[in-house]
Amino acid sequence: MIRKCTESDFETIFEIINDAAMAYKGIIPDDRWHEPYMPKVEVRQQIEDGVIFWGFQQDRKLLGVMGIQGKGDVVLIRHAYVRPKFRKQGIGEKLLRYLEGTTEKPILIGTWKAASWAISFYEKNGYVRVSEAETDRLLRKYWNIPERQIETSVVLANQTFLRQSENEINSFLDIVRNVYDNLPFNRLLGLTVAFLERDRAGFRFEMKNELIGNTVHGILHGGVISAVLDTTGGMTATASAIEKSPELSTDEIVRRIARIGTIDMRVDYLRPGRGIQFQSTGTVMRTGNKVAVTRMELKNQEDVLIAVGTGTYIVG
């Protein structure tokens, strides 16, 4: 059966955690390993910090424990361990399912990057590993762990968290789309957002006399091409910043967009800008807390590649 642990279970919890944690020895970074893996004072501190342990009991003996900790808008699954002799008997899954049933909030789970068996267990039970950027943000927000542990950990999330996160991202992207669709310079060029995702974006526009740079051949001005690629890179960089700060208000998002600027850009003009309709595409090459690097392309309605560019943008 599964029951809530009490103070009388403290020594048993300590024993189970440290017996099971021997699996980490030689697997996780050496500077993160120590014996006992979790001293009594740390177990006690975890309980005082709000971790509630539940145990799987059989024949009056605890065979596994798993903690749950409320953290405002989410809950964390903490310190899930099963006695080595009783592994692969479904105890961990039973504990996990039971604790899932105690909350409707999104659930997050942290574990070591090197603990492949733990990651696999949670993935088999419907959890999804989040990106490195999101992992860093979540560990800093919801966990109280050393910097080195942040560097060597992963975070997995349940579907409730992922759906909520996706809704937040879509709301953010809608704001970004609206801003870029209505920038006066973009309207002057005739740019409209063709698509916008968290790591790629694009504009479309039509040829008009004001954009022609060579009246004999009727082709786009090189400055127009450069401006379109730059704007595409800027919007792509903006979208990529979503994982760094997805909890901003609408006003904060608009202010963040206003601070985004081009640090450097290179354009290679491959063919004359002939066409009736054009579409630009930007993809993220790298994004950080302060800077994002993107690659951009411009093609015409016949999918002819006219120009490519790379841009570096300040995003933080």
C-alpha positions as CSV (number, residue, x, y, z in Angstrom):
1,M,0.0,0.0,0.0
2,I,1.0,3.6,-0.3
3,R,0.9,5.9,2.7
4,K,2.1,9.2,3.9
5,C,5.4,9.0,5.8
6,T,5.6,10.2,9.4
7,E,8.3,11.3,11.7
8,S,8.8,7.7,12.8
9,D,9.8,6.9,9.2
10,F,12.7,9.3,9.1
11,E,15.5,6.8,9.6
12,T,14.0,4.5,7.0
13,I,13.7,7.3,4.5
14,F,17.3,8.2,5.1
15,E,18.3,4.5,4.6
16,I,16.3,4.0,1.4
17,I,17.6,7.2,-0.2
18,N,21.2,6.5,0.5
19,D,21.0,2.8,-0.4
20,A,19.3,3.5,-3.7
21,A,21.5,6.5,-4.5
22,M,24.6,4.2,-4.6
23,A,23.6,3.8,-8.3
24,Y,24.9,7.3,-8.9
25,K,28.4,6.5,-7.7
26,G,30.8,6.7,-10.7
27,I,27.9,8.0,-12.9
28,I,27.3,11.5,-11.8
29,P,30.2,14.0,-11.7
30,D,32.8,13.1,-9.0
31,D,32.5,16.5,-7.5
32,R,28.8,15.9,-6.9
33,W,29.2,12.5,-5.2
34,H,29.7,12.1,-1.5
35,E,28.8,9.6,1.2
36,P,26.3,9.5,2.5
37,Y,24.7,10.9,-0.7
38,M,22.1,12.7,1.4
39,P,23.1,13.3,5.0
40,K,20.5,13.3,7.7
41,V,20.7,17.0,8.1
42,E,19.9,17.5,4.4
43,V,16.9,15.1,4.6
44,R,15.6,17.0,7.6
45,Q,16.1,20.3,5.8
46,Q,14.2,19.0,2.8
47,I,11.2,18.0,5.0
48,E,11.3,21.4,6.7
49,D,11.3,23.1,3.3
50,G,8.0,21.4,2.4
51,V,8.9,18.1,0.8
52,I,6.3,15.5,1.9
53,F,7.4,11.9,1.6
54,W,5.1,9.1,0.7
55,G,6.1,5.5,0.9
56,F,5.2,2.2,-0.7
57,Q,4.8,-0.4,2.1
58,Q,4.6,-4.1,1.9
59,D,4.4,-6.5,4.8
60,R,4.9,-3.5,7.1
61,K,8.1,-2.6,5.4
62,L,8.8,0.6,3.4
63,L,10.3,-0.5,0.0
64,G,10.3,2.9,-1.7
65,V,9.8,6.6,-1.1
66,M,8.9,9.6,-3.2
67,G,8.6,13.2,-2.2
68,I,6.2,15.9,-3.4
69,Q,6.8,19.6,-2.9
70,G,4.4,22.5,-3.6
71,K,6.1,25.5,-5.3
72,G,3.3,28.0,-6.0
73,D,2.0,27.4,-9.5
74,V,3.7,24.0,-9.9
75,V,4.6,20.9,-7.8
76,L,7.9,19.1,-7.8
77,I,8.5,15.4,-7.5
78,R,11.5,15.0,-5.3
79,H,13.8,12.2,-4.1
80,A,12.3,9.1,-5.7
81,Y,14.1,6.0,-4.5
82,V,13.3,2.3,-4.3
83,R,15.3,-0.3,-2.3
84,P,17.8,-1.9,-4.8
85,K,16.4,-5.4,-4.2
86,F,12.9,-4.3,-5.1
87,R,13.6,-2.4,-8.3
88,K,11.8,-3.1,-11.5
89,Q,8.7,-4.2,-9.7
90,G,6.5,-1.2,-10.5
91,I,7.0,0.5,-7.2
92,G,8.3,3.7,-8.6
93,E,5.4,3.9,-11.1
94,K,2.8,3.3,-8.4
95,L,4.2,6.0,-6.2
96,L,4.4,8.4,-9.2
97,R,0.8,7.7,-10.3
98,Y,-0.4,8.1,-6.7
99,L,1.3,11.5,-6.2
100,E,0.0,12.7,-9.7
101,G,-3.5,12.0,-8.4
102,T,-3.0,14.3,-5.5
103,T,-2.7,17.5,-7.5
104,E,-4.0,19.2,-10.6
105,K,-1.1,21.5,-10.9
106,P,1.7,21.1,-13.5
107,I,4.4,18.7,-12.3
108,L,8.2,19.1,-12.8
109,I,10.9,16.6,-12.0
110,G,14.6,17.2,-11.8
111,T,17.4,14.6,-12.1
112,W,21.0,14.2,-13.1
113,K,21.9,14.4,-16.8
114,A,23.9,11.3,-16.4
115,A,21.1,9.2,-14.8
116,S,19.8,7.8,-18.0
117,W,17.7,5.2,-16.3
118,A,15.9,7.8,-14.3
119,I,15.3,10.0,-17.3
120,S,14.0,6.9,-19.2
121,F,11.7,6.0,-16.4
122,Y,10.0,9.4,-16.4
123,E,9.8,9.5,-20.2
124,K,8.1,6.1,-20.2
125,N,5.6,7.6,-17.8
126,G,4.7,10.5,-20.0
127,Y,7.2,13.2,-19.0
128,V,9.1,15.2,-21.5
129,R,12.6,16.6,-21.1
130,V,12.5,20.4,-21.6
131,S,15.1,22.4,-23.4
132,E,18.4,23.4,-21.9
133,A,17.3,27.0,-21.7
134,E,14.1,26.1,-20.0
135,T,15.9,23.7,-17.7
136,D,18.2,26.5,-16.5
137,R,15.3,28.8,-15.9
138,L,13.1,26.3,-14.0
139,L,16.0,25.0,-11.8
140,R,16.8,28.6,-10.8
141,K,13.1,29.4,-10.1
142,Y,11.8,26.3,-8.3
143,W,14.9,24.5,-6.9
144,N,17.5,25.7,-4.4
145,I,20.6,23.9,-5.6
146,P,24.2,24.8,-6.3
147,E,25.3,26.2,-9.6
148,R,27.3,23.0,-10.4
149,Q,24.1,20.9,-9.9
150,I,22.2,23.2,-12.3
151,E,24.8,22.6,-14.9
152,T,24.6,18.8,-14.5
153,S,20.8,18.3,-14.2
154,V,17.8,18.0,-16.5
155,V,14.1,18.8,-15.9
156,L,11.2,16.8,-17.2
157,A,7.6,18.1,-17.3
158,N,4.2,16.5,-17.5
159,Q,1.6,17.3,-20.2
160,T,-0.2,19.8,-18.0
161,F,2.9,21.9,-17.7
162,L,3.7,21.5,-21.5
163,R,0.2,22.6,-22.5
164,Q,0.3,25.6,-20.2
165,S,3.7,26.5,-21.4
166,E,2.6,26.2,-25.1
167,N,-0.3,28.5,-24.4
168,E,2.0,31.1,-22.9
169,I,4.3,30.8,-25.8
170,N,1.5,31.2,-28.3
171,S,0.3,34.3,-26.5
172,F,3.8,35.7,-26.5
173,L,4.2,35.0,-30.3
174,D,0.8,36.7,-31.0
175,I,2.1,39.9,-29.3
176,V,5.4,39.7,-31.3
177,R,3.5,39.1,-34.5
178,N,1.2,42.1,-33.9
179,V,4.2,44.4,-33.1
180,Y,6.1,43.5,-36.2
181,D,3.1,43.6,-38.5
182,N,2.5,47.2,-37.4
183,L,6.0,48.6,-37.3
184,P,5.9,51.7,-39.6
185,F,9.0,50.7,-41.5
186,N,7.7,47.2,-42.1
187,R,4.4,48.7,-43.4
188,L,6.4,51.0,-45.7
189,L,8.1,48.0,-47.2
190,G,4.8,46.1,-47.3
191,L,6.0,43.3,-45.0
192,T,3.5,41.0,-43.3
193,V,4.4,38.2,-41.0
194,A,4.1,34.9,-42.9
195,F,4.9,32.6,-40.0
196,L,6.3,32.9,-36.5
197,E,7.5,30.1,-34.2
198,R,9.8,30.1,-31.3
199,D,12.9,29.3,-33.4
200,R,12.0,30.4,-36.9
201,A,10.1,33.3,-38.5
202,G,9.4,34.8,-41.9
203,F,7.9,37.7,-43.8
204,R,6.2,38.0,-47.2
205,F,5.9,41.0,-49.4
206,E,5.1,42.0,-53.0
207,M,7.2,43.9,-55.5
208,K,6.2,47.5,-55.9
209,N,7.8,50.5,-57.6
210,E,9.1,52.0,-54.4
211,L,11.3,48.9,-53.8
212,I,13.0,48.9,-57.2
213,G,16.7,49.6,-57.3
214,N,17.3,49.1,-61.0
215,T,14.5,50.5,-63.2
216,V,16.0,48.9,-66.3
217,H,15.8,45.4,-64.9
218,G,13.0,46.0,-62.4
219,I,14.8,44.3,-59.5
220,L,14.8,44.9,-55.7
221,H,17.1,47.5,-54.3
222,G,20.0,45.9,-52.4
223,G,19.1,48.0,-49.4
224,V,15.6,46.6,-49.4
225,I,17.0,43.1,-49.4
226,S,19.3,43.9,-46.6
227,A,16.5,45.6,-44.6
228,V,14.2,42.6,-45.1
229,L,16.8,40.2,-43.9
230,D,17.7,42.3,-40.9
231,T,14.1,42.6,-39.9
232,T,13.6,38.9,-40.4
233,G,16.6,38.2,-38.2
234,G,15.4,40.6,-35.6
235,M,11.9,39.0,-35.4
236,T,13.5,35.5,-35.3
237,A,15.8,36.6,-32.4
238,T,12.8,38.1,-30.6
239,A,10.9,34.8,-30.8
240,S,13.9,32.8,-29.7
241,A,14.0,34.9,-26.5
242,I,10.7,33.3,-25.4
243,E,12.4,30.5,-23.5
244,K,14.5,32.9,-21.6
245,S,11.6,35.0,-20.2
246,P,8.2,33.4,-21.0
247,E,6.5,35.0,-18.0
248,L,6.7,38.6,-19.1
249,S,3.6,40.8,-19.2
250,T,2.4,42.3,-22.4
251,D,3.9,45.7,-21.6
252,E,7.2,44.0,-20.6
253,I,7.3,42.1,-23.9
254,V,6.8,45.3,-25.9
255,R,9.6,47.0,-24.0
256,R,11.8,44.0,-24.6
257,I,11.2,44.1,-28.3
258,A,12.0,47.8,-28.2
259,R,15.4,47.0,-26.8
260,I,16.3,44.4,-29.4
261,G,18.9,45.7,-31.8
262,T,21.3,44.6,-34.5
263,I,25.0,44.1,-33.4
264,D,26.3,42.8,-36.7
265,M,25.0,41.5,-40.0
266,R,26.4,40.0,-43.2
267,V,24.5,39.7,-46.5
268,D,25.5,37.7,-49.5
269,Y,23.6,38.7,-52.7
270,L,23.4,35.6,-54.8
271,R,21.0,36.6,-57.6
272,P,19.2,39.7,-58.8
273,G,16.0,40.4,-56.9
274,R,13.6,39.5,-59.6
275,G,10.1,38.5,-58.7
276,I,6.5,39.4,-58.1
277,Q,6.3,38.0,-54.5
278,F,9.0,37.4,-52.0
279,Q,9.3,35.5,-48.7
280,S,12.0,35.7,-46.1
281,T,12.9,33.0,-43.6
282,G,14.9,33.3,-40.4
283,T,16.2,30.4,-38.2
284,V,18.0,30.5,-34.9
285,M,21.6,29.4,-34.9
286,R,22.3,30.2,-31.3
287,T,20.5,32.1,-28.5
288,G,21.7,33.2,-25.1
289,N,20.7,35.5,-22.3
290,K,22.0,38.5,-24.1
291,V,22.7,37.7,-27.7
292,A,21.0,35.7,-30.5
293,V,22.5,34.7,-33.8
294,T,20.2,34.0,-36.8
295,R,20.5,32.9,-40.4
296,M,18.2,34.5,-43.0
297,E,17.2,33.8,-46.6
298,L,15.2,35.6,-49.2
299,K,13.4,33.8,-52.0
300,N,10.9,34.8,-54.7
301,Q,7.6,33.1,-55.7
302,E,9.5,30.5,-57.8
303,D,11.6,29.5,-54.8
304,V,14.7,31.1,-56.3
305,L,17.2,32.0,-53.6
306,I,18.1,35.7,-53.9
307,A,20.2,36.4,-50.8
308,V,21.3,34.9,-47.5
309,G,22.5,36.6,-44.4
310,T,23.6,36.0,-40.8
311,G,22.8,38.5,-38.0
312,T,23.8,39.0,-34.4
313,Y,21.2,40.6,-32.2
314,I,21.1,41.9,-28.6
315,V,18.1,40.3,-26.9
316,G,18.7,40.8,-23.2
